[in-house]
Amino acid sequence: MANLEMSMNEKLQTSNPFHFAILVDDQGREIAITEEMIQQACADLAKRCQYPTIRKAA
């Protein structure tokens, strides 16, 4: 498993080290943050937001 994780990290680093991010879990495993994860987090946040009501012009 470590070899698989290392090869994934090596591939990401050789392409461009600034186009990815990684989370480290409690066991020290690296988890690549995907676009899908970010989109899901934004959707969850949007559900929790309370948008202001529209005010009529004075």
mmCIF file as Biopython writes it, N, C-alpha, C and O atoms, coordinates in Angstrom:
data_model
#
loop_
_atom_site.group_PDB
_atom_site.id
_atom_site.type_symbol
_atom_site.label_atom_id
_atom_site.label_alt_id
_atom_site.label_comp_id
_atom_site.label_asym_id
_atom_site.label_entity_id
_atom_site.label_seq_id
_atom_site.pdbx_PDB_ins_code
_atom_site.Cartn_x
_atom_site.Cartn_y
_atom_site.Cartn_z
_atom_site.occupancy
_atom_site.B_iso_or_equiv
_atom_site.auth_seq_id
_atom_site.auth_asym_id
_atom_site.pdbx_PDB_model_num
ATOM 1   N N  . MET A ? 1  ? 0.832   -1.195 0.000   1.0 0.0 1  A 1 
ATOM 2   C CA . MET A ? 1  ? 0.000   0.000  0.000   1.0 0.0 1  A 1 
ATOM 3   C C  . MET A ? 1  ? 0.874   1.256  0.000   1.0 0.0 1  A 1 
ATOM 4   O O  . MET A ? 1  ? 0.566   2.233  -0.682  1.0 0.0 1  A 1 
ATOM 5   N N  . ALA A ? 2  ? 1.955   1.225  0.761   1.0 0.0 2  A 1 
ATOM 6   C CA . ALA A ? 2  ? 2.836   2.389  0.819   1.0 0.0 2  A 1 
ATOM 7   C C  . ALA A ? 2  ? 3.427   2.690  -0.554  1.0 0.0 2  A 1 
ATOM 8   O O  . ALA A ? 2  ? 3.590   3.855  -0.917  1.0 0.0 2  A 1 
ATOM 9   N N  . ASN A ? 3  ? 3.751   1.646  -1.323  1.0 0.0 3  A 1 
ATOM 10  C CA . ASN A ? 3  ? 4.309   1.858  -2.654  1.0 0.0 3  A 1 
ATOM 11  C C  . ASN A ? 3  ? 3.298   2.522  -3.575  1.0 0.0 3  A 1 
ATOM 12  O O  . ASN A ? 3  ? 3.662   3.374  -4.384  1.0 0.0 3  A 1 
ATOM 13  N N  . LEU A ? 4  ? 2.030   2.137  -3.457  1.0 0.0 4  A 1 
ATOM 14  C CA . LEU A ? 4  ? 0.979   2.738  -4.276  1.0 0.0 4  A 1 
ATOM 15  C C  . LEU A ? 4  ? 0.826   4.216  -3.922  1.0 0.0 4  A 1 
ATOM 16  O O  . LEU A ? 4  ? 0.733   5.064  -4.810  1.0 0.0 4  A 1 
ATOM 17  N N  . GLU A ? 5  ? 0.800   4.522  -2.630  1.0 0.0 5  A 1 
ATOM 18  C CA . GLU A ? 5  ? 0.686   5.918  -2.199  1.0 0.0 5  A 1 
ATOM 19  C C  . GLU A ? 5  ? 1.898   6.723  -2.655  1.0 0.0 5  A 1 
ATOM 20  O O  . GLU A ? 5  ? 1.752   7.864  -3.093  1.0 0.0 5  A 1 
ATOM 21  N N  . MET A ? 6  ? 3.071   6.154  -2.558  1.0 0.0 6  A 1 
ATOM 22  C CA . MET A ? 6  ? 4.291   6.856  -2.945  1.0 0.0 6  A 1 
ATOM 23  C C  . MET A ? 6  ? 4.276   7.131  -4.444  1.0 0.0 6  A 1 
ATOM 24  O O  . MET A ? 6  ? 4.642   8.227  -4.867  1.0 0.0 6  A 1 
ATOM 25  N N  . SER A ? 7  ? 3.865   6.169  -5.252  1.0 0.0 7  A 1 
ATOM 26  C CA . SER A ? 7  ? 3.866   6.392  -6.690  1.0 0.0 7  A 1 
ATOM 27  C C  . SER A ? 7  ? 2.842   7.456  -7.065  1.0 0.0 7  A 1 
ATOM 28  O O  . SER A ? 7  ? 3.093   8.246  -7.976  1.0 0.0 7  A 1 
ATOM 29  N N  . MET A ? 8  ? 1.681   7.501  -6.383  1.0 0.0 8  A 1 
ATOM 30  C CA . MET A ? 8  ? 0.684   8.528  -6.640  1.0 0.0 8  A 1 
ATOM 31  C C  . MET A ? 8  ? 1.258   9.900  -6.299  1.0 0.0 8  A 1 
ATOM 32  O O  . MET A ? 8  ? 1.105   10.848 -7.069  1.0 0.0 8  A 1 
ATOM 33  N N  . ASN A ? 9  ? 1.909   10.005 -5.161  1.0 0.0 9  A 1 
ATOM 34  C CA . ASN A ? 9  ? 2.502   11.276 -4.745  1.0 0.0 9  A 1 
ATOM 35  C C  . ASN A ? 9  ? 3.619   11.704 -5.685  1.0 0.0 9  A 1 
ATOM 36  O O  . ASN A ? 9  ? 3.748   12.888 -5.998  1.0 0.0 9  A 1 
ATOM 37  N N  . GLU A ? 10 ? 4.421   10.757 -6.133  1.0 0.0 10 A 1 
ATOM 38  C CA . GLU A ? 10 ? 5.504   11.081 -7.061  1.0 0.0 10 A 1 
ATOM 39  C C  . GLU A ? 10 ? 4.947   11.609 -8.374  1.0 0.0 10 A 1 
ATOM 40  O O  . GLU A ? 10 ? 5.478   12.568 -8.935  1.0 0.0 10 A 1 
ATOM 41  N N  . LYS A ? 11 ? 3.881   10.990 -8.868  1.0 0.0 11 A 1 
ATOM 42  C CA . LYS A ? 11 ? 3.260   11.449 -10.112 1.0 0.0 11 A 1 
ATOM 43  C C  . LYS A ? 11 ? 2.741   12.871 -9.957  1.0 0.0 11 A 1 
ATOM 44  O O  . LYS A ? 11 ? 2.930   13.707 -10.841 1.0 0.0 11 A 1 
ATOM 45  N N  . LEU A ? 12 ? 2.092   13.141 -8.845  1.0 0.0 12 A 1 
ATOM 46  C CA . LEU A ? 12 ? 1.563   14.481 -8.623  1.0 0.0 12 A 1 
ATOM 47  C C  . LEU A ? 12 ? 2.681   15.510 -8.523  1.0 0.0 12 A 1 
ATOM 48  O O  . LEU A ? 12 ? 2.554   16.620 -9.041  1.0 0.0 12 A 1 
ATOM 49  N N  . GLN A ? 13 ? 3.757   15.153 -7.868  1.0 0.0 13 A 1 
ATOM 50  C CA . GLN A ? 13 ? 4.856   16.094 -7.675  1.0 0.0 13 A 1 
ATOM 51  C C  . GLN A ? 13 ? 5.602   16.368 -8.972  1.0 0.0 13 A 1 
ATOM 52  O O  . GLN A ? 13 ? 6.082   17.482 -9.180  1.0 0.0 13 A 1 
ATOM 53  N N  . THR A ? 14 ? 5.709   15.379 -9.844  1.0 0.0 14 A 1 
ATOM 54  C CA . THR A ? 14 ? 6.449   15.597 -11.077 1.0 0.0 14 A 1 
ATOM 55  C C  . THR A ? 14 ? 5.640   16.407 -12.075 1.0 0.0 14 A 1 
ATOM 56  O O  . THR A ? 14 ? 6.222   17.101 -12.909 1.0 0.0 14 A 1 
ATOM 57  N N  . SER A ? 15 ? 4.296   16.340 -12.014 1.0 0.0 15 A 1 
ATOM 58  C CA . SER A ? 15 ? 3.499   17.103 -12.966 1.0 0.0 15 A 1 
ATOM 59  C C  . SER A ? 15 ? 3.537   18.586 -12.617 1.0 0.0 15 A 1 
ATOM 60  O O  . SER A ? 15 ? 3.926   19.403 -13.452 1.0 0.0 15 A 1 
ATOM 61  N N  . ASN A ? 16 ? 3.146   18.943 -11.417 1.0 0.0 16 A 1 
ATOM 62  C CA . ASN A ? 16 ? 3.217   20.322 -10.942 1.0 0.0 16 A 1 
ATOM 63  C C  . ASN A ? 16 ? 2.872   20.320 -9.460  1.0 0.0 16 A 1 
ATOM 64  O O  . ASN A ? 16 ? 1.728   20.041 -9.100  1.0 0.0 16 A 1 
ATOM 65  N N  . PRO A ? 17 ? 3.815   20.617 -8.606  1.0 0.0 17 A 1 
ATOM 66  C CA . PRO A ? 17 ? 3.577   20.492 -7.161  1.0 0.0 17 A 1 
ATOM 67  C C  . PRO A ? 17 ? 2.567   21.483 -6.597  1.0 0.0 17 A 1 
ATOM 68  O O  . PRO A ? 17 ? 2.197   21.370 -5.429  1.0 0.0 17 A 1 
ATOM 69  N N  . PHE A ? 18 ? 2.116   22.439 -7.378  1.0 0.0 18 A 1 
ATOM 70  C CA . PHE A ? 18 ? 1.191   23.433 -6.861  1.0 0.0 18 A 1 
ATOM 71  C C  . PHE A ? 18 ? -0.244  23.216 -7.314  1.0 0.0 18 A 1 
ATOM 72  O O  . PHE A ? 18 ? -1.085  24.090 -7.103  1.0 0.0 18 A 1 
ATOM 73  N N  . HIS A ? 19 ? -0.550  22.084 -7.928  1.0 0.0 19 A 1 
ATOM 74  C CA . HIS A ? 19 ? -1.890  21.837 -8.429  1.0 0.0 19 A 1 
ATOM 75  C C  . HIS A ? 19 ? -2.615  20.747 -7.647  1.0 0.0 19 A 1 
ATOM 76  O O  . HIS A ? 19 ? -3.521  20.109 -8.184  1.0 0.0 19 A 1 
ATOM 77  N N  . PHE A ? 20 ? -2.241  20.523 -6.411  1.0 0.0 20 A 1 
ATOM 78  C CA . PHE A ? 20 ? -2.924  19.535 -5.602  1.0 0.0 20 A 1 
ATOM 79  C C  . PHE A ? 20 ? -2.711  19.847 -4.132  1.0 0.0 20 A 1 
ATOM 80  O O  . PHE A ? 20 ? -1.823  20.611 -3.754  1.0 0.0 20 A 1 
ATOM 81  N N  . ALA A ? 21 ? -3.549  19.236 -3.323  1.0 0.0 21 A 1 
ATOM 82  C CA . ALA A ? 21 ? -3.414  19.360 -1.869  1.0 0.0 21 A 1 
ATOM 83  C C  . ALA A ? 21 ? -3.684  17.992 -1.266  1.0 0.0 21 A 1 
ATOM 84  O O  . ALA A ? 21 ? -4.386  17.169 -1.854  1.0 0.0 21 A 1 
ATOM 85  N N  . ILE A ? 22 ? -3.126  17.760 -0.097  1.0 0.0 22 A 1 
ATOM 86  C CA . ILE A ? 22 ? -3.271  16.460 0.559   1.0 0.0 22 A 1 
ATOM 87  C C  . ILE A ? 22 ? -3.655  16.672 2.018   1.0 0.0 22 A 1 
ATOM 88  O O  . ILE A ? 22 ? -3.123  17.551 2.697   1.0 0.0 22 A 1 
ATOM 89  N N  . LEU A ? 23 ? -4.585  15.851 2.483   1.0 0.0 23 A 1 
ATOM 90  C CA . LEU A ? 23 ? -4.924  15.783 3.900   1.0 0.0 23 A 1 
ATOM 91  C C  . LEU A ? 23 ? -4.144  14.633 4.511   1.0 0.0 23 A 1 
ATOM 92  O O  . LEU A ? 23 ? -3.861  13.648 3.828   1.0 0.0 23 A 1 
ATOM 93  N N  . VAL A ? 24 ? -3.794  14.737 5.773   1.0 0.0 24 A 1 
ATOM 94  C CA . VAL A ? 24 ? -3.140  13.643 6.485   1.0 0.0 24 A 1 
ATOM 95  C C  . VAL A ? 24 ? -4.094  13.191 7.579   1.0 0.0 24 A 1 
ATOM 96  O O  . VAL A ? 24 ? -4.474  13.982 8.442   1.0 0.0 24 A 1 
ATOM 97  N N  . ASP A ? 25 ? -4.488  11.899 7.546   1.0 0.0 25 A 1 
ATOM 98  C CA . ASP A ? 25 ? -5.434  11.397 8.543   1.0 0.0 25 A 1 
ATOM 99  C C  . ASP A ? 25 ? -4.719  11.041 9.849   1.0 0.0 25 A 1 
ATOM 100 O O  . ASP A ? 25 ? -3.505  11.211 9.963   1.0 0.0 25 A 1 
ATOM 101 N N  . ASP A ? 26 ? -5.471  10.550 10.824  1.0 0.0 26 A 1 
ATOM 102 C CA . ASP A ? 26 ? -4.923  10.246 12.145  1.0 0.0 26 A 1 
ATOM 103 C C  . ASP A ? 26 ? -3.826  9.179  12.117  1.0 0.0 26 A 1 
ATOM 104 O O  . ASP A ? 26 ? -2.970  9.137  13.002  1.0 0.0 26 A 1 
ATOM 105 N N  . GLN A ? 27 ? -3.858  8.318  11.097  1.0 0.0 27 A 1 
ATOM 106 C CA . GLN A ? 27 ? -2.845  7.269  10.990  1.0 0.0 27 A 1 
ATOM 107 C C  . GLN A ? 27 ? -1.652  7.706  10.151  1.0 0.0 27 A 1 
ATOM 108 O O  . GLN A ? 27 ? -0.752  6.907  9.892   1.0 0.0 27 A 1 
ATOM 109 N N  . GLY A ? 28 ? -1.637  8.972  9.722   1.0 0.0 28 A 1 
ATOM 110 C CA . GLY A ? 28 ? -0.519  9.478  8.944   1.0 0.0 28 A 1 
ATOM 111 C C  . GLY A ? 28 ? -0.613  9.198  7.455   1.0 0.0 28 A 1 
ATOM 112 O O  . GLY A ? 28 ? 0.340   9.449  6.719   1.0 0.0 28 A 1 
ATOM 113 N N  . ARG A ? 29 ? -1.753  8.678  6.997   1.0 0.0 29 A 1 
ATOM 114 C CA . ARG A ? 29 ? -1.932  8.408  5.568   1.0 0.0 29 A 1 
ATOM 115 C C  . ARG A ? 29 ? -2.263  9.697  4.844   1.0 0.0 29 A 1 
ATOM 116 O O  . ARG A ? 29 ? -2.992  10.539 5.369   1.0 0.0 29 A 1 
ATOM 117 N N  . GLU A ? 30 ? -1.737  9.854  3.655   1.0 0.0 30 A 1 
ATOM 118 C CA . GLU A ? 30 ? -2.006  11.029 2.840   1.0 0.0 30 A 1 
ATOM 119 C C  . GLU A ? 30 ? -3.198  10.759 1.933   1.0 0.0 30 A 1 
ATOM 120 O O  . GLU A ? 30 ? -3.268  9.721  1.274   1.0 0.0 30 A 1 
ATOM 121 N N  . ILE A ? 31 ? -4.135  11.702 1.907   1.0 0.0 31 A 1 
ATOM 122 C CA . ILE A ? 31 ? -5.338  11.581 1.081   1.0 0.0 31 A 1 
ATOM 123 C C  . ILE A ? 31 ? -5.398  12.806 0.178   1.0 0.0 31 A 1 
ATOM 124 O O  . ILE A ? 31 ? -5.492  13.937 0.656   1.0 0.0 31 A 1 
ATOM 125 N N  . ALA A ? 32 ? -5.342  12.574 -1.123  1.0 0.0 32 A 1 
ATOM 126 C CA . ALA A ? 32 ? -5.386  13.677 -2.079  1.0 0.0 32 A 1 
ATOM 127 C C  . ALA A ? 32 ? -6.772  14.309 -2.060  1.0 0.0 32 A 1 
ATOM 128 O O  . ALA A ? 32 ? -7.781  13.603 -2.053  1.0 0.0 32 A 1 
ATOM 129 N N  . ILE A ? 33 ? -6.820  15.635 -2.051  1.0 0.0 33 A 1 
ATOM 130 C CA . ILE A ? 33 ? -8.085  16.363 -2.111  1.0 0.0 33 A 1 
ATOM 131 C C  . ILE A ? 33 ? -8.478  16.472 -3.580  1.0 0.0 33 A 1 
ATOM 132 O O  . ILE A ? 33 ? -7.710  16.974 -4.401  1.0 0.0 33 A 1 
ATOM 133 N N  . THR A ? 34 ? -9.683  15.997 -3.904  1.0 0.0 34 A 1 
ATOM 134 C CA . THR A ? 34 ? -10.136 16.006 -5.289  1.0 0.0 34 A 1 
ATOM 135 C C  . THR A ? 34 ? -11.088 17.171 -5.538  1.0 0.0 34 A 1 
ATOM 136 O O  . THR A ? 34 ? -11.605 17.779 -4.601  1.0 0.0 34 A 1 
ATOM 137 N N  . GLU A ? 35 ? -11.306 17.466 -6.801  1.0 0.0 35 A 1 
ATOM 138 C CA . GLU A ? 35 ? -12.266 18.511 -7.167  1.0 0.0 35 A 1 
ATOM 139 C C  . GLU A ? 35 ? -13.660 18.136 -6.671  1.0 0.0 35 A 1 
ATOM 140 O O  . GLU A ? 35 ? -14.416 18.999 -6.225  1.0 0.0 35 A 1 
ATOM 141 N N  . GLU A ? 36 ? -13.997 16.859 -6.748  1.0 0.0 36 A 1 
ATOM 142 C CA . GLU A ? 36 ? -15.304 16.394 -6.265  1.0 0.0 36 A 1 
ATOM 143 C C  . GLU A ? 36 ? -15.462 16.673 -4.766  1.0 0.0 36 A 1 
ATOM 144 O O  . GLU A ? 36 ? -16.542 17.068 -4.326  1.0 0.0 36 A 1 
ATOM 145 N N  . MET A ? 37 ? -14.407 16.472 -3.987  1.0 0.0 37 A 1 
ATOM 146 C CA . MET A ? 37 ? -14.460 16.750 -2.545  1.0 0.0 37 A 1 
ATOM 147 C C  . MET A ? 37 ? -14.718 18.235 -2.291  1.0 0.0 37 A 1 
ATOM 148 O O  . MET A ? 37 ? -15.494 18.589 -1.403  1.0 0.0 37 A 1 
ATOM 149 N N  . ILE A ? 38 ? -14.076 19.090 -3.058  1.0 0.0 38 A 1 
ATOM 150 C CA . ILE A ? 38 ? -14.252 20.531 -2.888  1.0 0.0 38 A 1 
ATOM 151 C C  . ILE A ? 38 ? -15.666 20.944 -3.285  1.0 0.0 38 A 1 
ATOM 152 O O  . ILE A ? 38 ? -16.295 21.745 -2.594  1.0 0.0 38 A 1 
ATOM 153 N N  . GLN A ? 39 ? -16.170 20.401 -4.399  1.0 0.0 39 A 1 
ATOM 154 C CA . GLN A ? 39 ? -17.527 20.725 -4.833  1.0 0.0 39 A 1 
ATOM 155 C C  . GLN A ? 39 ? -18.557 20.274 -3.800  1.0 0.0 39 A 1 
ATOM 156 O O  . GLN A ? 39 ? -19.525 20.988 -3.539  1.0 0.0 39 A 1 
ATOM 157 N N  . GLN A ? 40 ? -18.357 19.104 -3.215  1.0 0.0 40 A 1 
ATOM 158 C CA . GLN A ? 40 ? -19.282 18.604 -2.190  1.0 0.0 40 A 1 
ATOM 159 C C  . GLN A ? 40 ? -19.238 19.496 -0.953  1.0 0.0 40 A 1 
ATOM 160 O O  . GLN A ? 40 ? -20.280 19.795 -0.369  1.0 0.0 40 A 1 
ATOM 161 N N  . ALA A ? 41 ? -18.059 19.918 -0.553  1.0 0.0 41 A 1 
ATOM 162 C CA . ALA A ? 41 ? -17.927 20.800 0.606   1.0 0.0 41 A 1 
ATOM 163 C C  . ALA A ? 41 ? -18.622 22.137 0.351   1.0 0.0 41 A 1 
ATOM 164 O O  . ALA A ? 41 ? -19.274 22.676 1.245   1.0 0.0 41 A 1 
ATOM 165 N N  . CYS A ? 42 ? -18.487 22.672 -0.854  1.0 0.0 42 A 1 
ATOM 166 C CA . CYS A ? 42 ? -19.151 23.931 -1.197  1.0 0.0 42 A 1 
ATOM 167 C C  . CYS A ? 42 ? -20.666 23.766 -1.207  1.0 0.0 42 A 1 
ATOM 168 O O  . CYS A ? 42 ? -21.388 24.647 -0.740  1.0 0.0 42 A 1 
ATOM 169 N N  . ALA A ? 43 ? -21.152 22.650 -1.733  1.0 0.0 43 A 1 
ATOM 170 C CA . ALA A ? 43 ? -22.595 22.397 -1.753  1.0 0.0 43 A 1 
ATOM 171 C C  . ALA A ? 43 ? -23.130 22.269 -0.331  1.0 0.0 43 A 1 
ATOM 172 O O  . ALA A ? 43 ? -24.194 22.805 -0.023  1.0 0.0 43 A 1 
ATOM 173 N N  . ASP A ? 44 ? -22.410 21.568 0.538   1.0 0.0 44 A 1 
ATOM 174 C CA . ASP A ? 44 ? -22.824 21.428 1.939   1.0 0.0 44 A 1 
ATOM 175 C C  . ASP A ? 44 ? -22.846 22.784 2.635   1.0 0.0 44 A 1 
ATOM 176 O O  . ASP A ? 44 ? -23.755 23.074 3.411   1.0 0.0 44 A 1 
ATOM 177 N N  . LEU A ? 45 ? -21.850 23.607 2.357   1.0 0.0 45 A 1 
ATOM 178 C CA . LEU A ? 45 ? -21.788 24.933 2.952   1.0 0.0 45 A 1 
ATOM 179 C C  . LEU A ? 45 ? -22.949 25.802 2.471   1.0 0.0 45 A 1 
ATOM 180 O O  . LEU A ? 45 ? -23.555 26.524 3.262   1.0 0.0 45 A 1 
ATOM 181 N N  . ALA A ? 46 ? -23.256 25.733 1.185   1.0 0.0 46 A 1 
ATOM 182 C CA . ALA A ? 46 ? -24.357 26.526 0.630   1.0 0.0 46 A 1 
ATOM 183 C C  . ALA A ? 46 ? -25.684 26.142 1.276   1.0 0.0 46 A 1 
ATOM 184 O O  . ALA A ? 46 ? -26.537 27.004 1.483   1.0 0.0 46 A 1 
ATOM 185 N N  . LYS A ? 47 ? -25.870 24.864 1.596   1.0 0.0 47 A 1 
ATOM 186 C CA . LYS A ? 47 ? -27.101 24.414 2.254   1.0 0.0 47 A 1 
ATOM 187 C C  . LYS A ? 47 ? -27.227 25.003 3.655   1.0 0.0 47 A 1 
ATOM 188 O O  . LYS A ? 47 ? -28.337 25.226 4.137   1.0 0.0 47 A 1 
ATOM 189 N N  . ARG A ? 48 ? -26.101 25.255 4.309   1.0 0.0 48 A 1 
ATOM 190 C CA . ARG A ? 48 ? -26.097 25.747 5.689   1.0 0.0 48 A 1 
ATOM 191 C C  . ARG A ? 48 ? -26.170 27.270 5.790   1.0 0.0 48 A 1 
ATOM 192 O O  . ARG A ? 48 ? -26.472 27.813 6.853   1.0 0.0 48 A 1 
ATOM 193 N N  . CYS A ? 49 ? -25.893 27.958 4.679   1.0 0.0 49 A 1 
ATOM 194 C CA . CYS A ? 49 ? -25.864 29.423 4.702   1.0 0.0 49 A 1 
ATOM 195 C C  . CYS A ? 49 ? -27.273 29.987 4.827   1.0 0.0 49 A 1 
ATOM 196 O O  . CYS A ? 49 ? -28.234 29.420 4.306   1.0 0.0 49 A 1 
ATOM 197 N N  . GLN A ? 50 ? -27.375 31.091 5.511   1.0 0.0 50 A 1 
ATOM 198 C CA . GLN A ? 50 ? -28.624 31.832 5.592   1.0 0.0 50 A 1 
ATOM 199 C C  . GLN A ? 50 ? -28.409 33.121 4.805   1.0 0.0 50 A 1 
ATOM 200 O O  . GLN A ? 50 ? -27.705 34.031 5.241   1.0 0.0 50 A 1 
ATOM 201 N N  . TYR A ? 51 ? -29.028 33.166 3.652   1.0 0.0 51 A 1 
ATOM 202 C CA . TYR A ? 51 ? -28.879 34.337 2.796   1.0 0.0 51 A 1 
ATOM 203 C C  . TYR A ? 51 ? -29.804 35.446 3.293   1.0 0.0 51 A 1 
ATOM 204 O O  . TYR A ? 51 ? -30.904 35.165 3.769   1.0 0.0 51 A 1 
ATOM 205 N N  . PRO A ? 52 ? -29.371 36.700 3.187   1.0 0.0 52 A 1 
ATOM 206 C CA . PRO A ? 52 ? -30.223 37.808 3.632   1.0 0.0 52 A 1 
ATOM 207 C C  . PRO A ? 52 ? -31.471 37.912 2.758   1.0 0.0 52 A 1 
ATOM 208 O O  . PRO A ? 52 ? -31.449 37.560 1.579   1.0 0.0 52 A 1 
ATOM 209 N N  . THR A ? 53 ? -32.540 38.392 3.347   1.0 0.0 53 A 1 
ATOM 210 C CA . THR A ? 53 ? -33.763 38.570 2.570   1.0 0.0 53 A 1 
ATOM 211 C C  . THR A ? 53 ? -33.623 39.803 1.678   1.0 0.0 53 A 1 
ATOM 212 O O  . THR A ? 53 ? -32.856 40.717 1.977   1.0 0.0 53 A 1 
ATOM 213 N N  . ILE A ? 54 ? -34.359 39.811 0.604   1.0 0.0 54 A 1 
ATOM 214 C CA . ILE A ? 54 ? -34.304 40.932 -0.333  1.0 0.0 54 A 1 
ATOM 215 C C  . ILE A ? 54 ? -35.075 42.103 0.278   1.0 0.0 54 A 1 
ATOM 216 O O  . ILE A ? 54 ? -36.220 41.951 0.706   1.0 0.0 54 A 1 
ATOM 217 N N  . ARG A ? 55 ? -34.442 43.259 0.313   1.0 0.0 55 A 1 
ATOM 218 C CA . ARG A ? 55 ? -35.065 44.462 0.858   1.0 0.0 55 A 1 
ATOM 219 C C  . ARG A ? 55 ? -35.628 45.306 -0.265  1.0 0.0 55 A 1 
ATOM 220 O O  . ARG A ? 55 ? -35.050 45.398 -1.348  1.0 0.0 55 A 1 
ATOM 221 N N  . LYS A ? 56 ? -36.747 45.909 0.008   1.0 0.0 56 A 1 
ATOM 222 C CA . LYS A ? 56 ? -37.328 46.816 -0.978  1.0 0.0 56 A 1 
ATOM 223 C C  . LYS A ? 56 ? -36.606 48.152 -0.892  1.0 0.0 56 A 1 
ATOM 224 O O  . LYS A ? 56 ? -36.184 48.577 0.183   1.0 0.0 56 A 1 
ATOM 225 N N  . ALA A ? 57 ? -36.471 48.811 -2.047  1.0 0.0 57 A 1 
ATOM 226 C CA . ALA A ? 57 ? -35.822 50.124 -2.079  1.0 0.0 57 A 1 
ATOM 227 C C  . ALA A ? 57 ? -36.652 51.131 -1.288  1.0 0.0 57 A 1 
ATOM 228 O O  . ALA A ? 57 ? -37.882 51.086 -1.305  1.0 0.0 57 A 1 
ATOM 229 N N  . ALA A ? 58 ? -35.976 52.027 -0.603  1.0 0.0 58 A 1 
ATOM 230 C CA . ALA A ? 58 ? -36.670 53.010 0.226   1.0 0.0 58 A 1 
ATOM 231 C C  . ALA A ? 58 ? -37.293 54.125 -0.573  1.0 0.0 58 A 1 
ATOM 232 O O  . ALA A ? 58 ? -37.910 55.024 -0.001  1.0 0.0 58 A 1 
#
